[in-house]
Amino acid sequence: MKKTYNVADHYPIIVSEYPFHKELKKELIPLLENYPDEMGKRTNVKATMTNYRWGIKNKTKRLQRLFDCILTEAYSHKSYTSPCHNSTRPLLFVKDSWANIYEKGDYTLSHSHEEYLMGFSFAYFLKTEWYHPPFVFTYSKKKIKPKEGTFVLFPNYIHHHVPHNRFKETRITLSGNILTVYKEGMIKQP
């Protein structure tokens, strides 16, 4: 089930379900459940975190299928395509992807991914309980309730955060950035 929210300018926030969640969870949870903190809480994520290329370096067929699903969703919405003539569409690809493993007390500070000019970001709920902290768009205060198998796709300049996890059960998400690449001669999005 897909939901679209307009929380920033004319670009939507897309929330959709990934149909092959159980298989992906079964594959990735054993790899991530006791993963060491590669980033040392030096980023906005104040939780255990893989490096930024983890999802690209460890990309399996199941993980690629998730990326393809997210990219298909991005291509399907008119706001994520070029404003010039119908046949001109940008190329989208997953630039990087990492995992965030939230234990009790962990959280993420408000931030955006603006360093990826004209791109998009996503978050995917790999392992979560309904009572875990939501994914929050900071300025609009729009909260996305955690639900396993759901992904959130949004323009990279929108600030977002995750409140403190007050529960002992682990909350695991996959995050990433999507680059927009224009072929020579294409008009770039404003």
N, C-alpha and C positions, 0 to 999 in steps of 0.2 A: 504494500500500500504506500503510495507516494503522497507526500504533503509538500506544498510550496508556500513559503512565507516571504513576504516582501518586508525586509527590515532595514534595507540600506539602498538608497537611490532606486534605480530600476532593476537592480540585480536581485534575484531571488535566493533564498536559502532553501535548498532542496533536502528533504528528509525522505529516505526511501529504504526499503528492506532488501537485503541480499538473499536470494533464494537458496544458496548453497552454504548457508551459515554453519550447519552442524558438521559438515565434512571439514571445513576450514578450521573450525574451533578444535576439532579432534586432532588435526595435524599440528596446529600452532601452540596450543596450551602447554603441551609437554616441553616445548622449546622455551617458552616465556615464563612459566610459573615461578621458577627459581633463577631467573636471569640476573646476572650481575649488573650493577648500575654503571654503565659505560660513561655517562655524562657527569656523574658526581654531583647532581643537583645544581650544576652551574648554569642551567638554562632557565627559562620560565617555568619549566616542568619541575616541580619540587617533589618528584617521585622517581622510582627506578625507571631508567630510560635506556633504550638501545641507542646505537649511533644513528645518525640521520640516513645512512645508506643501507640499514639492516634489511628493509623490505625489498630493496633492489638487489643486493648481494645474495640474499637468501630466497629469491623469488622462485616459487614452485608453480606448477600448473594451477593449483587451487588459488594461490595468491594472485597470479596473473589474471585469473578469471574474475576475482574481486575487482582488480584495477580496471579490467575491461568493462565491467558492469558500471562502475563509477564514471568512466569516460563516456560510455553510451548515454548515461543520464545527463551528463554535461552537454553532449552534442544534441540531445533531444530538446533542450529548452532554447527558445529563440533568443533569450538574453545572453546566452553563452556563445553566440555565433557572431560573425562579422556583420557590421551594419551596411556593407556594400552589397552589390547585386547577389541574387539567390545562389549562384554557383560558387561563390567565394566563401570558404569556411576556413578558419584557422586549424592548424594541427594541434592537437592536445596530447600531452604525454605525461606520465607520472615521473617527476624529476627525482623525488626522494620519498622515502617512507620509513617510519620508525614505530616502535611500540612504547607505550607508557604503561607502567605497572604500578597502580596505586595501592599502597597498603594503608592501614589506619593512620590518619594524620596527614597524608599526602594531599597535594593540591597543585593547581597550575595558576600562575599569575596572569593577569590580563595582558594580552599581547596580540599582535597581528603578524602576518607573514609578508609584509609589503616588499621585502627585498626581491621577491619574485614578481617583477613588473608585469602587469596585465595577466595575472594567473589566478588560480583557484586553490583552495585547500579543502581537505576532507578529514573527517574523524569517523572511525568505524568502531562500534561497540562489540568487541570480541567476547569478553566475559564480564558480566555485570549482573547485579540484582536490581530489582525495581526501586529499591530504597537508596541506592547509591547516589552520589551527587550528580546533578545534571550537567550538561554542556551548556554554558551560558554565553550569549552574545552580550557583552558588557554594556554597551550604551543603550541598546533597545531593551535590555533586561529580558529578552526572549530566552526561555529555558527549553532545552530539548531533553526530555526524560530519557534516561538510559534504558535501552532495550536491546538485548543481544540480537545481532544480525542486522541492525539498523546503521545506516551511514548518513552523515550530514555533509553536504557539499555547499561551499560558500565562497564568495570572492575573498581573495587573500588579504585585502586591506581591512576587513572587519575584525575588530577586537573581540576576543573571546577568552574565557577562563573556565576553570573547574574549581568549585568550592572544596573545602577540606572533606576528605573521606572519613567519616566518623565510625566506620564499621570495620570489623576484623577481616571480612571477606575481601579478597582481592578484586579490584576493578581493572580490567585490561582493555586498552584501546589501541587501535592502529591509526596513525595520522600520516598525512603526506601533503605534498604540494604538486600541483599540476601546472605545467608551463604551457603557455599559448605561443605557438610559433606561426608566424605568417610567412608565406612564400613571397619571394621577391615580387614587388609590384602590387601587393595587396594593401588595402587601406587598413590601418590599425584601429582597434577599438579606442574610443575616447576614454 
